Structures are given as structure tokens and as C-alpha cells.
Amino acid sequence: MKHMNFFAVLWLLTGNVLANDQELTLPISCHVIPDHSDELCVVATYSRDYPVNDVVFYRRNEFGSFDFLEAMKGDVAHVFLSGFSKGGKYTMIGYAEEGHPSFIIYSTATFFSSPRPIPSVALVSHYSITRIASLDDKGNAIIELRDSPADIQSEQGCLSAEQLPEYSDTDRCHITYSIFQEPPEIKMDIQ
């Protein structure tokens, strides 16, 4: 039902714009999925109560056609496409509330073909996590934390700069994490 309301509003907006002989264009961004011929395209419409937004996902196939996949309402969070695993097996959707993101991981094949609601593979969420810096197709991730290595006491410690993916913030602690295990134990070393 929530999707029907969204489409009804979109239809009314489109009808109003077209009644004035103007073309409706929404900002759409398409993202290449590693090792796939399809692209995942995203349209985000922002609420006047930013940062809340609604996001519509489309698949652009090898013929350039767009197929509707899913509409997600941000409610109290900003919804965004965080990226894909290195081989494209997983799709990461982020939800940021008050600047603290959580990441829902989906099988890309399931995200593209499963009936709705889409079953997720994993949830990566902790107050200290800022982003998933990388994810491989086995579910092994490098997680970026909001704090510096000097502020973190993790069971395995922070990764060295040489172990980090390209474009990583070397002033922040990064840890390895399997998306299939329990959430990481992260303790702040507060002086």
C-alpha cells in the first residue's frame, strides 16, 4: 500500500507538470555492477525535512530499458546505494540516521529478481561504523570506523595503511569483518 501512495503522488506530479507542457525529469544515477551486464539505477527525491528521502531503484538492462525494482521510503533516515561487493554478488544499501549509517546487504541476484519484500543477507550496524570500505564475494569486509587507531580497542586491532583499499582515510581505524558473524566488539579507549 505504501508504494501505491508513492506512485499516486508521482502520477499527480507528473500529470501537473505535463499539463503545463513541461517535461518531467528526475535525477537518476546508474551504477555498473561488477561482472554483470545490468546496471542498478537510483532516483532519490528529498523531503523538505532533509535528510529524509525516498529512493526508487531500477535495473537498466543490456538493451538500455529500465525495469522497476523497489521503492524505499527513508522515514527518519537517508537511504542510499552504498555499493557492491568486488564481484557484484552483493548489493549494499545504506540507511543513515543522525550521521550513523547501517548497511543492509542483499544478494544482487535476489535484489533483481525476488518478490518483495526482498530478503537480506546481512545487516552491518554499529554506532562507530562510518562505511564499508570494501566487501568481497565471500562476505569479507573492511569496515571504516569513525575513530582513529589510537582511540580504538578492537580484538584484532586496526589494519595498517598498506592493508587498506584505495582512497581510504588512513586517519581512521579499519577492521576486517565477515558479514556472516556477530557484530564486531569495538571499545573506545577514552582517557
Secondary structure, DSSP 4 states (H G I P E B T S, - for coil): -HHHHHHHHHHHHHHHHHHTT------EEEEEPTT-S-EEEEEEEE-TTTT-EEEEEEEE-TTS-EEEEEEEE-TTSEEEEEEE-TTSSEEEEEEEETTEEEEEEEEHHHHHHSPSSPPPSEEEE-TTEEEEEEE-TTSEEEEEESS-GGGEEESS-PPPGGGSPTT--TTS-EEEEETTSPPPPEEE---
